[in-house]
Amino acid sequence: MMRQYELVERVRRYNPHVDEDLLDRAYVYAMKAHGAQKRASGDPYFSHPLEVAAILTDLKLDDATIVAAVLHDTIEDTDSTREEIDRLFGQGIGQLVEGLTKLKRLDLVSKRAIQAENFRKLLLAIADDVRVLLVKLADRLHNMRTLHFVPSDKQARIAQETLDIYAPLAGRMGMQNIRDELEDLAFRHLMPEASQMIKAKLDELREKNGQIIAQVERELRDEFSARGIEARVEGRQKQPYSVWRKMERKSIAFEQLSDIFGFRVVVKTTEDCYRAIGVVHTKWPNVPGRFKDYISTPKENDYQSLHTTVVGPGRQRVELQVRTSEMQDIARYGIAAHTLYKDGRVADRDVLVRESRAYQWLQRTIELLAEGDSPEEFLEHTKLELFRDQVFCFTPKGELIALPRGATPIDFAYAVHTDVGNSAVGAKINGRVAPLLSRLQNGDEVEIVRAIGQIPPAAWEHLAVTGKARSAIRRATRDAVRAQYTGLGRQIVMRAFVRAGKDYSEDGLKAALPRLARVSVDDVLAAVGRGEIFSGDVVKAVYPEVVDERKAVMPRPEGEPGWFPLPKAASLVFKVPDANGESSLNSIPIRGLRGDLPVRFTPNGGAVPGDRIVGILTPGEGITIYPIQSPDLIAFDDQPQRWLDVRWDIEEGHPELFPAKLMVTAINEPGTLGMIATLIGDTGANIDNISIHELSADFREMIIDIEVTDLKHLNGIITQLRAKPVVSKVERVNG
């Protein structure tokens, strides 16, 4: 176990102004707090936070971060409190330790939900101070190094969590060294046989190609030296998990991989990078399509380098990366490179936001927390973005947009701005009209076609790739549904005030909000639209003297052939349509499924313009429209408060199709079904579904769900079907 003075000396190597007293006090405090606690290995528990601190000294982090590492488990696993940490070490260190403390006593139903909520809390803490992330990654790295001491039933879960969350998170923060080690440790526990097999093949290949590697290094140094380029050349080998992942992704064998060995060239300046790549391409032919410039277009984790593949000695493919020393630091340490000591202090968040694309990505991810996602949805969306490689696309103005591989113009639109995504109706890719579901490629120029008032379809949520797009689509859908319920509720409430002979005003409704247990007028109206509050209760809350109309007894329209007798109280909330199927102007206008109200039609026969209709308010679902002759209305005879006065409001010149159902009895002979379908199609109607039942050897009964413009259209189809010699009987189905 590391001694007290050894910790101080490790920090002093890169920070001569180390606060020795602070480190000493933290060491002693944590050692006493953890006391006799033991790790699964049998070692004193205190050895773990010391090893975490040691990992962070390799990243040359400030004193506060090292102290937070030493103390990071005290609040969670000992009797220490945040208040005590603040008092002894300051609020800054207390905040770091609190951010690293898992939530306790969570009232959640599953381990997955607990994991998600803890991850959410961690990211919120990282948003305040990125050093929380650095300590957490170091903590996870040491836990993975000692995972073999943990009971076997926990090893797989911890390794999978590391592979799912922490290794990709380290990668997105540019901390490639930590990512590589986390992935290989997890790989070793999750797939030990595959890990051992690949490691053995890599060792065998290294021994076989040792001379070629040395030859390439020597020739590169000689070429650079001859042209006055000061460069350091290092051979490198892919990590076992990286090899496995590529084999899986491309479905190829180990022997088919051509880039297991590569070379890194480190030079002084950016200009030298391009000079060096010119030297390499002059000496050896490059492989077409394998040159990538991540200097002019850095990755989102701040990675910068030039990549190329050439055909080197012995006709072997050789992969090279060329970068400066500063780029090398960022490639190794990622966001930690931005927190190296600058005049004795760590870079603040504003500096990170300005300098680090990785931190900008993290900030955008944190914004998703404000979108109302559940913790599990947030975790899933974050994992989606962590795992995917990137494509780089451009707006028509030349702005670069980085997206996960597999992203579509939908994701692109939301990456530009949420309003652009919500109003998107089409896209042009490289000047050509393309479907919104097209997969984008590197270098595509994407123009989004927009329409005012557009609402993104709910189905887009399952088509989008990025968490930002999915979250925004879900929020827009929620808002649109709420707006529909609010609009329906406003119409219901206004008509309730008219029936009561009272004036409706939002000011009056605001004054009654406490009696309705709602915080805003829109909340009340939406609740009425969803059927959670009865409109009469709203009237009574504003005007207490009004009699509850649910207790009134009114005459009902009875006796007319084909009409269903309405409940006695229904006439207060439903006005019988006139002979033209129209109700009074106080009724709610119905335009169809694509109107601005939450409307659906009864599945047992539907309703079409020209029918006399009634609306039934279903809590949480909006209005269900029934033709007045539907026997299904019997079920609502004792619920008069759910009956609504509705009328058709069809926009001329913009015909819409409405659902209806026909029962057709026809002769069972070849061509009958085709004849019926052709007739219906020729009238401009649409067949939505057909079910066929055998009545006898000679006759079949067809239940046909069709869509028509109005009652006249429907009756015309019925008349034409009855005229066909193969048709025995046609009836409209109502319930």
PAKOLMAR-560928 format. One record per residue (C-alpha): x, y, z; residue in one letter. Coordinates in steps of 0.02 Angstrom, whole numbers, plus 50000, padded with zeros to 5 digits. Layout:
BEGIN
XYZA...
END
This chain:
BEGIN
500005000050000M500655017249953M501385027250097R500875044850142Q502505052750084Y502475042549923E500805050449873L501505067849905V503065064049802E502045057749655R501135074349647V502725084449677R503505077249518R502355087849410Y501775101049535N503185108249641P501905119049734H500945103849800V499895107149957D500745093850063E499695097650217D498055095150120L498615078350051L499235072650222D497595077150306R496585068250172A497675052650186Y497475051650375V495605055650372Y495185042450239A496275029250325M495345031850490K493635032850406A493855016250315H494635008450470G494624989550463A493594988250303Q494244975150182K494124973049994R493624956749911A495484953149887S495764954050076G496784970050061D496344985050171P494964994850085Y495995010750100F497205003749971S495865006349837H495675025349849P497575026749857L497745017049694E496415028049614V497415043449669A498995035649596A498155033249426I497665051649428L499425057449468T499945049549302D498715061849222L499555076049319K497955082149401L497785095749531D497845093349720D495965094649742A495655080349620T496955069349705I496165072949875V494425069249805A495095052449743A495765048349916V494075052949994L492915047049855H492135032449950D492035040450122T490255047350110I489595031650025E490455018150129D490845025950298T490005037050427D490735052850349S489525066350290T489585079850157R489535093050293E491075085650376E492045084650213I491575102950175D492155108450347R493825099250342L494305100750158F493215114450082G491615114749982Q492505112049816G493195095249870I491555091149957G490625093949793Q491825082449701L491595068549830V489705070849831E489675069249641G490575052549656L489365045749787T488045033649726K486245037049771L485665027649925K483975020249969R483295022549794L481445018749779D481645010749608L480964994349544V482494986749462S484384986249466K484364993449290R483365008449351A484585010849496I486055009949375Q485215022549261A484825034749401E486605033649469N487295036649294F486155051649276R486755058649442K488555055849390L488345065349227L487515079849317L489015080749433A490195079749283I489285094449205A489745104849356D491545098749365D492345087149237V493595081149368R492195070249437V492305060249275L494195058449289L494065051549466V492635039949417K493595032749269L495125029949377A494005021749508D493245010249379R494975006249306L495655000349474H494064990449509N494264981749341M496094977849378R495534968749535T493914961549467L494554943649479H494364944749668F492504948749653V491234934349662P490974926849489S489114931349483D489574949849493K491054949549374Q490024948349214A488824962249267R490234974249313I491234969949155A489704972549045Q489324989249127E491124994349096T490994989448913L489284997848894D489605014248984I491305018249055Y492465012748913A491435021948780P491305037048894L493205037248912A493315036048722G492125050648695R493175060748816M494715056248712G495555046148851M496115032048736Q497375023948854N496065021648990I494765016048862R495925002748791D496324995548962E494504995749019L493944986848860E495274973448868D494964970049053L493094968549021A493424957748867F494514946148970R493094943049094H491634942348972L492454931648837M494014923848913P494264910848776E494144923648635A495294935448730S496624922048755Q496504916248574M496754933748502I498154937748624K499064921848573A498874925948388K499494943748417L501044937148508D501364924948368E501164938548236L502314950348330R503674937248335E503444933248150K503444951348089N504724958448209G506034961348073Q504804970047956I504244981648096I506044986248137A506404989047951Q504915000847929V505405010848084E507195012548022R506715017647845E505465030447907L506745038448024R508025039247885D506795047347763E506235060447889F508015064347942S508575066447761A507205079647735R507535088947898G505965083247988I506235079748172E505115064848208A504875050848333R504295034348255V503435021348364E502755004448312G501084999848390R499904985048395Q498014984548404K497264979548571Q496424962348582P494674969448605Y494914981448459S495414966648350V493914956448408W492714970748377R493344973148199K493224954448165M491424954648227E490934970548135R491644965047967K491334946247990S493134941947944I494454930248013A495994935848108F497094931747958E496104943947849Q496534959147955L497804970547873S498054984048004D498494974748163I500194983248165F500395001748135G501605016048163F501425032648250R502475047348191V502595061748314V503275078348247V503445096148313K502195106348213T500595104448114T501535109347957E502755094947990D501265082947995C500825086847815Y502655086747762R502885069647843A501355062247758I502045068647592G503685059647626V502775043447665V501695044447508H503235048147403T504175032947469K502735020247465W501115019747366P499605023947471N498025013347475V496605023047391P495255029247509G496305026347665R496935044147693F495985053547829K496315071147890D495765072948071Y496825088548094I495765100047987S494195090748046T494485084248224P493415070548298K492145075448430E493295068948566N494615081848512D495685068648426Y496805075748290Q497965066048176S498305061647995L497945043447950H498565034247798T498885016447740T500305012447620V500994996847537V502674995147625G504124982847625P503694965147571G502044971547496R501384972747673Q500044985547712R500674998147838V499515009747935E500245026347995L499655040348108Q500545057148103V500275070048240R501135083148348T501655080648530S500155090948587E498985080248482M499825065048558Q499415071148734D497595073948687I497515056848603A498165048548761R497365058848899Y495895066948809G494965079548914I496255077249053A497525085648938A496515101748955H496635100849145T498525099749153L499275113149264Y499285130349186K500135142749301D499725131749450G497845130449423R496655118849334V495675124849182A493905130349227D492305124649141R492215139849026D493955135848961V493465117748933L491885122448839V492905134048729R494365122148699E493625104648705S492405097348580R492265082248695A491645093148837Y490435101848718Q489715084648675W489565080848860L488645097248889Q487415093248749R487125076048824T486765083948993I485455094948909E484445079248875L484185077649063L483035092749055A481925084748925E480925074149047G481615057148995D481555043149122S483275038149189P483225021949090E482795030848927E484195043248959F485435029248989L484895020248831E485035035848723H486745040048797T487365022448761K486755024248581L487815039748556E489315032748649L489445017148543F489295023848367R490675029448252D490455046348169Q490035053848001V490365071947960F489065081547859C488855099647809F487455112347806T487205122347645P488185136447730K489675124947762G489415121947949E490095105048002L488885093248091I489585077448172A488345063148190L488385044748239P488605032548096R486915027148030G486155044248063A484805051047948T484255068547894P483065067848043I484565066948161D485445080348058F483955092148073A483885090448262Y485785092548274A485605109348186V484175115148300H482665107448384T481505119148288D482265113448124V481945095248169G480165098348226N479715107348064S480625095447945A479605087947803V480965083147680G482815083847639A484035086747499K485685077347505I487025084647393N485685094547302G484535079947267R482875076447352V483075061347466A481995052247594P482145057747774L482665039847816L484215040247703S485825035547791R487075049747785L488855047447725Q490445057147763N490495073547668G488635074347627D487885091747614E486145091147690V484765103947668E483195101847772I481515106447694V480355113947825R478495117647842A477695129547966I476575120848091G477305103648058Q477325091448204I478555076848197P477675059848184P477855049348342A478585035248235A480135045948205W480695042248381E481075024248332H481915029548170L483095042548243A484835037548298V485365051548415T484705053648590G484425072148558K483265068648411A482305055048502R482065065748655S481505080948554A480275070448452I479525062948608R479385080148687R478565087648531A477345073048524T476925075448708R476665094048680D475565091048528A474485078448621V474335090348768R473855104448649A472505093348575Q471805089248746Y471905107548797T470965112748640G469635099448668L469495104248850G469275122648806R467845118748689Q467005107248816I467175120048956V466575134848852M465025125048802R464735119948983A464725138449033F463495142248893V462335128348951R462415135149128A462025152749065G463665159549132K465085169449054D466725160449027Y468335169849064S470085163749096E470275176249238D468795168449326G469515151249297L471205156649365K470375161949528A469605144549543A471225134949515L471485130649700P469745122649706R470185112149553L471905107249621A472795113149464R474185125949441V473665133549275S472165136049162V472965124749030D473135111049160D471265112249196V470795112149012L471945097548972A471225087749119A469465090849053V470015085448879G470755069548950R469165066149047G469995068249217E468895082949268I467045084549226F466625101049140S465195104149261G466445103949405D467405117949320V465825128449305V465385124949486K467145129649543A466925146749461V465075148649501Y464675138249658P462815142149646E462625132349482V461675115949498V462685100549451D462015095949279E462395077649311R460905077949432K459705086049309A458335076049223V457915081449047M456845073948908P457715062848783R457365059948600P456495043348586E455425034548459G456295039248297E456645023448197P458455017848203G458925029848342W459615024248507F458715031948659P459935043848744L460165044248934P459055056849020K460455068549070A461335067448904A460315081248823S461275093848926L462915088548851V462275082148685F461105090948565K460175079848443V460735083348263P459475090148141D458915081447983A460525086547895N461595078448028G462095095448099E462015100848280S461955118248352S463425130148340L463815125948520N464335108448470S466145103148448I466715102548264P467465086148205I468615086148054R469365068748062G470885059748123L472095073248066R471195087748148G471765097548299D470765087348425L471145070048496P469815060748396V469575042648349R468125033148273F467295017748345T468165002348276P466464993748259N465915002148100G466635019748110G465665035348060A465605046047903V465035063947866P463155063547845G462935051647992D462115058648146R463515057048273I463845057948458V465505059448548G466005049348700I467415056348805L468625042548856T469875047348994P471635048148924G471075044648745E470025059548691G468385058448594I467725042548516T466435046148378I464925034748359Y463475035548236P461915038748338I461175021948287Q462645012048359S462074999348489P463785001248572D463135017248651L462105006748772I463705004448874A463725023048914F461895024948963D462345027349146D463805039449111Q462965055249042P464455066149089Q465455057648951R464235062148810W464785076648700L463845087148573D464845085448411V464575090248229R465465087648065W466575101948005D467205096447835I468365108047740E467795110047560E469065106347425G470095095347543H469175078647549P469675066847687E469255048347703L468265041847851F468065023947914P466565012747885A466244994147883K465264983447760L464654965447772M464534957747598V463834940447561T464454934447391A464524918847283I466104908647306N466824908347131E468464914047048P468554932847021G467244937847151T468464946047271L469364954947129G467734961647060M467204968547229I468914976247264A468994984147091T467264991747110L467704999547277I469365006147212G468565013647057D467415024147166T468915032447252G468675023047415A470075013847505N470014996047572I470874995447741D470564977247786N469574961947728I469114946347827S468224931847741I467144918547826H466394902847749E464494902347760L464284887047650S465134878847503A464344891647387D464394907847488F465684918147580R465414932447702E466634946947686M466884960147821I467674974847729I468414989847821D468365004247697I468695022847698E467505034747608V467235053447597T465445054247661D463775045247679L463305048447498K464925040347441H464615025347554L462815022947497N463365023847316G464605009647344I463254999247431I462065002047284T463374997047155Q463864981547253L462044975847268R461904977247078A463294964547050K462634947047008P463944938647120V463364948647273V461924941547373S461804954447512K462674970647570V462414978747739E463294992347833R463974986648001V463604997648153N464254989948311G
END
